[in-house]
């Protein structure tokens, strides 16, 4: 199976690439819906930003009533992206000098971690002395991801795919690390029973995926089983000898027999040939019932931040318990 095609390049996390990918995200959303773009920018900046046009009929002006008016309020948002470099106040002040007579002026600093309210207030005061009426805001890449998640309906497949890929990009390049809370919901179809039985999920070794810590086994519109990923291996099995290439987690032989057994069962019960060039995600399964409430199944894997769904949790038993009765779309 071919590797996943991404909207946003992964090859670099330098600031120019980060900025370009973020602007590409905003541009795609804007082209799709100015209303959605306005909502997202407003949430990120904390300011009511309206990038749509206002159309009025026979609105009284000075001394006359025109038949119609099409109005767009002027605004300007400048973005400074930081990855590993420190915040340069002098650079931000120079950016502030690029504003003129816009009715709304926002200078947005994007960072991995928040700079802190005291520093944000200090920078804001210094910038205000240079450019009157300028709003300075700091947001994180995680903040951008939170602002765009959930903005689109389930049937808006392309936009949801775009949003998911940007979130994955931020995670993959270390702009923020949500992997320790991330559950990958995987549709299992015919293999669901053996996946649950052995606590092993498998897929082709060359299939790309975002780093995650939990697997959720999905079939019949619900996540039926979940486990914390303990060990990940790429496998070659000739029917006698099991050759493992350790990928991540715990390097152990504890799962050897289960891997052999699931390879055999996958062939016997599902007709799957997984003895070569497949990756195995191993753990201790716990039954749950995390139901998809919307119509239809899922086309591919879904990622869910467990912290957003169930809050804090202690272990996988706690995760399974807290997911029961929860719904997702």
N, C-alpha and C positions, 0 to 999 in steps of 0.2 A: 504494500500500500504506500502511496506517495505521502511525503511529509506535508504537513499543513502549510498552506499559503498564508502569509501574514500581510496585513495592511501596513504595518509599521516595521521598518528595518530593525534588526537586532544586533547588527554588527558593531555598533559603537554606542557608548553612553556619554560621549563628550557633549558639551553644552549645545553646540550647534545642531547635533542630531536630535537631542532631546527637544530643543525649541522647534525644530522643523516638524517633528512628529506631532507635537502638541498643536502647532498651528494647522497641520493637516487635519487633525481631529476636529478643530473648531470650524475649519473651512467645509469639511464634509457635512457636519451638522448644520451649518448655516445654509448650504446649498439645498439641504433636505427640508429644513423648516426654520424660518427666522424666529418664530415664536419659541421653539425649543432652544435655539441658540441664545436668545435673550434670557430665558429662564436659567440656563446653565451659567452664563456669564454673571448674572445677578447673584446667583448662589455663591459662586467662587469669589467674587469681589466684595460681596456684602452691600453692593450698591444697586439700586433699581436701574438696570441698563436695558433700554428698549431700542433694538436695532431695526424694528419694522417701521413702515411708513404709516402715517395717519391720513385718512381720506375723509374730508368733511364736505358737506353741501350747504351753500349759502350761509357761511359763517360771517358775522358782521366784522368788518375791519374798521379802519379809521376813515370815516366819511363815506364808506361804500360797502355794499354787500356783494362779494364775488359769487359767481355761480358755484364754484367749487374750489377746493384747496387740497393739495397733496403736500404733506409736511413730513420731514424727517429731522428729528432733533440731532444736533451735532454732538458727537462724543469722540473720545480718543482713549484707547487703552494701550499702554506700552507694557511689554513683558520683558523681564530680565530673569533668565533661567540660571540657576546655580546647581552644580552637581556635587563636586568635591571642594571647589574653591570657596574661600570665605566671602562674606558679604562686604562689598566695597562701597562705603557710603558716598565717597567722592564720585564714583561711577554713577550711582543712583541720582545724585544731584545733577550730573551732566545730562542724564536722561530727562530730568525734570525741565531742563532748558529747551527741550524739543516740543513742549506744548505751547500753544498760542492762545487763541480766543475761543476754543471749544467750550460749549456749555457744560460739558461733563468731562472731567479729566481724571484718569485712574492710572497709577503706576503700580504694576503687579509684580511682586518678587516671588518666584517659585523656587522652593528649596526642598530638600529631603526631609528635614526636620524643621518644625516651627522655630523662628528666631527668638521667640519670647515676647510677651506683651511690652515689657520695659524697653527692649531694643526697638520694637516696632514703633512705639510712641516717640522715642528719641529721633529715629530716622524721619518720622512723619513731621516733627517740628522743624527739623533742619530743611526738609524739602519744601515745606509750606513757606519758609522765608524766601525761597528762590522763586516759587511758582504759586501764586495765590489761588486758592480754590482747588488745588490738586489733592486727590485722595491717594494715600499710599496704603497698600495692603500686602500682607504676606500670606501665601497659601502654600501647602505642600502638594506634591504629586499625588499623594494619597487623598488629599482633599479634592483634587480635580476628579479622581476616580469615583469618589463618593458622590460628587455632584452629577456625574453623567450616568451612574448606575440607576436603573429604574426609570429613566426618563421616557423610554419608548415602550409601546405596547408589545405583547408577545408576538403578534403577527408582523411586526416591523423587523423582519429577520435580518436584513442587511445592516440596519443601524445597530441592532443588538450585537451582531457579529463584530461590527466596527468597534463598539464600546468595549466588548469583551477582549478584543485583541489589544486595545490600548492599555487596559488594566493588566493583561498578561505581559505586555511590553514593559510596563513600569516595574512589575515584579521580576521579570527575567533579567533586567538590567540593573537591579538593585536600587531603583529610585525609591521604592519602599518594599519591605519584605512582609508579605502576608502569608507566606507559605506554611508557617507553623499553625495557622488557623484554617488553611484551605482544604476543602474536601472536593475531590473530583468525582462527580456523579457520572457513572459509566453505564450505558444501555447494554445489557448482556444477552438478551434474547434466549437462544437455546441453551447457552452455557450457564444460565443463572444459578441452577441448582448445584452444579459442581463448583462454581465460584464461591457460593456460600458455604458449601461443605468443607472446602479446603482452606478458605480464607486466602485465596490467591486470585488475582486478576491478571490477565495476560493480554498483550497486543504486540504487533510487529516491532522489532527493535528499532527500526528506522522511523517510527512514527513520532513526530515531535509532540511535546506537551510541556505545560508550565509546571514548575516544581510545586509539589503539594505534599501534605502530611497525612491525608486521610483518603480512603477510597469508599465510595458509596455505590453499592450494587443495585442497579435500577432495572425493574421489569414490571409490566402491568400497572404503570402509572404511580409507582411508589418506590422509594429507596428501601429495600428489604433488609439489607445488611450493611454494616459499616465496620471498618477497622482502621487503626492507626498503622501506617506503613512501617514495618519493622526492618525489612530487607528487600532490596531490589537486585535482581540478577538477569543477565542475558544468558540464554540456555542453548546448549547443543546436546541432543540425546540420541544415541544411535541404537537404542533398544537395550543396551547393556550398560554403557558408561555415560554418566552425566557430567558434562563439562560446564562449569559455571564461570561467568565473567562478572565479578562483583561490581555493582554500579554505585549504590549508596545505602546508608542505613547501617545495619549490623551484619558484618561478614561472618556467617555461621553455616553450619551443616544441618541445622535444626529442621529446615524445610525440604531437604533433599528428597525424602520419600514422598512427601505431599506433592512436590513438583513432578516427580515421576508418575505418580498416580493420576494427577490431573491431566498430564499429557496423554496418558492411555485412555482416560475417560472422555476427554475431548474428542478423540478419534472414534471411540466406540459409540458414544451417545449423540455427538454433534457432527461428526464427519470433519472435524477440524484437524489440520496438520500443523501442530504447533511445536514439534520437537526441534525445529531449527529456527534460528533468527527471530526468536520471540523474547520479550521482556516480561518478567514475572514480578508482581508487586505482592509481597507476602505480609501477613499479619494475623492477628487473632480476631475472628469475626464476632460481631455482636448483632443480634436481631433488632430491627427497628421498623418504623412505619412512617416514613417522611413522604407524604403524599403530594403528588402534582395535582393541583386543583383545576387547572385550565384544560381545555379539550386537546386531544391529540397527544402523541408521544413526544420524544425528543429525537432530533436528527443526529446528534452526536453528544460528546461529553459536555457536561456543564460544570462550572466551578462555583462553589458556594463558600463564602467566608463564614465559618461556623460561629464565630464571635458575633457576627451581625444577626444570626438566626436565633441562637440560644444563649448568648451572653457568655459569661465565664463558665468553664467546665474543668473537671479534675482529671478524668481519665476517659477511656473509650466507653466504658459502661455508662458513665454519666452522659456522654454524648448521645449514645443510643437511646437512653431513657428520655432525654430532653427533646430529641427529635420526634419522638412518637406524638402524633396528634398535630404536629406543625404542618403547614401547607406552603406550597410554593407554586409559582406559575411557569 
